[in-house]
Amino acid sequence: MYSSKSKADAANQRIAELEQLTPSHAAILFTLEPVFAVATSYVVLGERLGMRSLLGAALVLAGILAAELLGPPAAPESPEPTGEPHPS
């Protein structure tokens, strides 16, 4: 039971922190999640990747870099809703 509660608390904390980011930065963090998992498994468990896996990780990183540097400019953030009716 303790493990489930800890996982739920960690998930809630992660969501609360992601709400502070712009959508593009949150997308980058989600895209990098497998890279962080591989790095953690290497450090903690001593696991090593084969050439095919390393190539896949390099492609993920290259795609993120290309999307950030070559992608269209971000649209301006929409204003927060005020609760007032929209004029028709």
Secondary structure, 3 states (H helix, E strand, C coil): CHHHHHHHHHHHHHHHHHCCCCHHHHHHHHHHHHHHHHHHHHHHHCCCCCHHHHHHHHHHHHHHHHHHHHCCCCCCCCCCCCCCCCCC
